[in-house]
Amino acid sequence: MRRVFTNGCFDVLHRGHYELLKYCRTLGYVVVGLNSDDSVVRLKGKGRPIFSLEDRKFILESCKYIDEVIVYEEDTPYSLIKLIKPDIIVKGGDYSREEVVGNDICEVKIYEHVSGHSTTKVIEDIINR
């Protein structure tokens, strides 16, 4: 079975995340790289993550499309990708193949994201209510 890798902060899960994870499942065994809390702060800024690492990991591990969740401390999952040697990396449609970390290690597939779904938008909608 092919090993499929995707990664992210997965701070506030929404339909776009689940659609991407469901797609990953169609390709093989799904490994999710999850940014640590410190990494999320560096990437997203103060006030993030909304949910703790423990909660984010629990939620992801509860998803039927995911086989394994691995936390990483770095800002990119490059070392983790080299370690687990996936057959395929999947990223959302806001990336190009050339931008995807690990594109020199294995095949990259871009999943065209579900329009109108993003964590930033969800947070903004909550604040503006």
C-alpha positions as CSV (number, residue, x, y, z in Angstrom):
1,M,0.0,0.0,0.0
2,R,1.3,3.5,-0.9
3,R,2.2,5.8,2.0
4,V,0.5,9.2,1.6
5,F,1.7,12.3,3.5
6,T,0.1,15.6,4.1
7,N,0.7,18.2,6.8
8,G,-0.5,21.3,8.5
9,C,-1.6,23.1,11.6
10,F,-5.1,21.7,11.5
11,D,-6.1,24.3,14.0
12,V,-9.8,24.6,13.3
13,L,-10.9,21.6,11.2
14,H,-13.4,22.4,8.4
15,R,-14.8,20.7,5.4
16,G,-11.9,21.6,3.2
17,H,-9.6,19.7,5.5
18,Y,-11.9,16.7,5.5
19,E,-12.2,16.7,1.8
20,L,-8.4,16.7,1.4
21,L,-8.0,13.9,3.9
22,K,-10.7,11.9,2.2
23,Y,-8.8,12.3,-1.1
24,C,-5.6,11.2,0.6
25,R,-7.3,8.0,1.8
26,T,-8.2,7.1,-1.8
27,L,-4.4,7.0,-2.5
28,G,-3.3,4.8,0.4
29,Y,-2.1,4.8,4.0
30,V,-2.4,8.3,5.3
31,V,0.2,9.9,7.5
32,V,-0.5,13.5,8.7
33,G,2.4,15.7,9.9
34,L,1.1,18.0,12.6
35,N,2.8,21.3,13.5
36,S,3.6,21.7,17.2
37,D,2.1,24.6,19.1
38,D,5.4,26.5,18.9
39,S,5.6,26.0,15.2
40,V,2.0,27.2,14.7
41,V,2.8,30.4,16.6
42,R,5.8,31.0,14.4
43,L,3.8,30.4,11.2
44,K,0.5,31.9,12.1
45,G,1.3,34.5,14.7
46,K,0.1,35.3,18.2
47,G,-3.3,33.9,19.1
48,R,-2.8,30.7,17.3
49,P,-3.2,27.8,17.6
50,I,-6.8,28.1,18.8
51,F,-6.7,24.5,20.1
52,S,-3.8,22.8,21.9
53,L,-1.5,20.3,20.3
54,E,-3.1,17.6,22.4
55,D,-6.6,18.5,21.2
56,R,-5.6,18.9,17.6
57,K,-3.8,15.5,17.6
58,F,-6.8,13.8,19.3
59,I,-9.2,15.2,16.7
60,L,-7.1,14.1,13.8
61,E,-6.5,10.7,15.2
62,S,-10.3,10.3,15.5
63,C,-10.7,11.0,11.7
64,K,-11.5,7.8,9.8
65,Y,-9.4,9.0,6.8
66,I,-6.1,9.1,8.8
67,D,-3.9,6.2,9.8
68,E,-1.2,8.0,11.7
69,V,-0.4,11.5,13.1
70,I,3.2,12.6,13.7
71,V,4.0,15.9,15.4
72,Y,7.0,17.9,14.2
73,E,8.6,21.0,15.8
74,E,10.2,22.5,12.7
75,D,8.4,25.1,10.5
76,T,8.5,22.7,7.6
77,P,8.1,18.9,7.6
78,Y,11.2,18.3,5.4
79,S,13.1,16.2,8.0
80,L,9.9,14.2,8.7
81,I,9.3,13.6,5.0
82,K,12.9,12.3,4.6
83,L,12.4,10.1,7.7
84,I,9.1,8.4,6.7
85,K,9.7,8.3,2.9
86,P,6.2,8.7,1.6
87,D,5.3,7.6,-1.9
88,I,3.0,10.7,-2.4
89,I,2.7,14.1,-0.7
90,V,-0.7,15.8,-1.0
91,K,-1.3,19.5,-0.5
92,G,-4.2,21.8,-1.1
93,G,-4.8,23.8,-4.2
94,D,-3.3,27.0,-2.7
95,Y,0.1,25.4,-3.4
96,S,1.9,24.6,-6.7
97,R,3.9,21.4,-7.0
98,E,7.2,23.4,-7.0
99,E,6.3,25.1,-3.7
100,V,5.6,21.9,-1.8
101,V,8.2,21.0,0.7
102,G,9.6,17.5,-0.2
103,N,8.9,17.7,-3.9
104,D,12.4,16.5,-4.4
105,I,11.8,13.4,-2.4
106,C,8.6,11.9,-3.9
107,E,5.6,12.5,-6.1
108,V,3.4,15.5,-5.3
109,K,-0.4,15.7,-5.9
110,I,-2.3,19.0,-5.5
111,Y,-5.9,18.6,-4.3
112,E,-8.0,21.5,-5.5
113,H,-9.4,22.9,-2.3
114,V,-13.1,23.3,-1.6
115,S,-13.9,26.9,-2.4
116,G,-14.9,29.1,0.5
117,H,-13.3,26.9,3.2
118,S,-10.3,28.1,5.1
119,T,-9.3,28.3,8.8
120,T,-8.7,32.0,8.5
121,K,-12.2,32.5,7.1
122,V,-13.7,30.3,9.8
123,I,-12.0,32.4,12.5
124,E,-12.9,35.7,10.9
125,D,-16.6,34.5,10.6
126,I,-16.6,33.6,14.3
127,I,-15.1,37.0,15.4
128,N,-17.5,38.9,13.2
129,R,-20.7,37.3,14.5
